[in-house]
Amino acid sequence: MSKKEILDLATGLAPKVAQVTADVTSRNIGRDSIVRCTMLSLVAGHPAFFLGSPGINKTGTVQALARGIVGASFYDALIPTIVSPEQLLVEETTIEEAVDANGVKSIRTRDRLGRAASAHIVFADEIWKGEGRVLQTLLDLSKGDGIRHEGQMVATPLLSFVAASNELPDPEGNLGAMWSRMTIRAVVSSLDRAGKKSLFGARLARDRGMASASPAQLTLAEVELLREVRPLIGVSDQIQDTVLDLVESLLQDSQEEWAWLWADDRRLGRVIDVLQAAALLAGRIEVNTQDLRVLEYLLWDTPEQIPLVRAKLAPLVRTPLSDAQEQFEALQAPGGPYADTMERGGTAKLTQGLAQIEELEGDLKRLEAEADAAEKPQITVLRKQLAEMKQDFVDKATGIKRRN
């Protein structure tokens, strides 16, 4: 098969990738970043990490994405409960009796590996609270080169190593090497009011059998194809220079705060891998400026740094979708028009809020018309969510409560 043929085959998977991710995000409300980062991890082959409190559906979302890959094996572990590498890797241990040539009997044990050692996607929850030997095994897993067992390296089918915690490791502690290998990073927050209401609707639809009966799925062979093709995706000198310019711009703002990023050659090298993955998942054979969006998952060490990275990315990656998301988020923000009106009410506030929603309706319709084929469906989803919010305003104004 020629290079062009294999590229065409891989980029042709983009519609199916979009279907799978859309299905998972529709059933796991507000967890788009988890789905996005896990897909990037699968294709780029580098670990992903999610920072967020318990109970916000981190594990469930990754597991749902694993179900979207036919034949994929998912393993998750609450790391503080794992007391040894064997508990993480060994499915079964048997005791065997052996007799040597002299008739001397001996007893030996034989391990059958499974669990994390046989999974395509591993989710390590509360990773920073693990025991030393367990963390070493997790480090081996995260590298993707196999695991040490009984004095030898054993290959595993791992495609994506995903970790999570409600805290970051102690910067003065001994977990720096593990943290630096968490290439793709995202902060996951609890749902706001609108998100929680959408969550109720999704659960009701699921419980009543209204959810999609046959969700889209990828195959393991298709994921492997994407991983094989990813290094073939072009990255122009312009894109490379843009990345370096951005990093240098952060350094100029604060040498002390961003020196770690310039010094981390491994991370900067992996940036290219993830950019290639982003382009391929979108069906392109060349990285473009829109793929630079993923840098918000790659260029921070503490959550406080994320707003600055986003601010510097904004002028580089503006599209109809980014404009739509920005306006929609402003409407939903704490203290913003939607939250303020729904909490406090009042005729004047309801009238003003309704006017702002109707103005945004017009903007989203315009942006949807301007968007390309990849972004248009996402703006359509925002328009549907906005229609729900508008109905909330009307219900509050009239005192009517809808029944689901």
ABEGO torsion letter per residue (X at the ends): XBAAAAAAAAAAAAAAAAAAAAAAAAABBGAAAAAAAAAAAAAAGBBBBBBBBBGAGAAAAAAAAAAABBGBBBBBBBAAABABAAAAABABBBBBBBBBAAGBBBBBBBBBBBEAAABABBBBBGAAABBAAAAAAAAAAAAGAEBBBGGBBBBBABABBBBBBABBBBAABAAAAAAAABABBBBBBBBBAAAAAAAAAAAAAAAAGABBABBBBBBAAAAAAAAAAAAABBBBAAAAAAAAAAAAAAAAABAAAAAAAAABAAAAAAAAAAAAAAAAAAGBABBBAAAAAAAAAAABABAAAAAAAAAAAAAAABBAAAAAAAAAAAAABBGBAAAAAAAAEEAAAAAAAAAAAAAAAAAAAAAAAABBAAAAAAAAAAAAAAAAAAAAAAAAAAGBBBBX
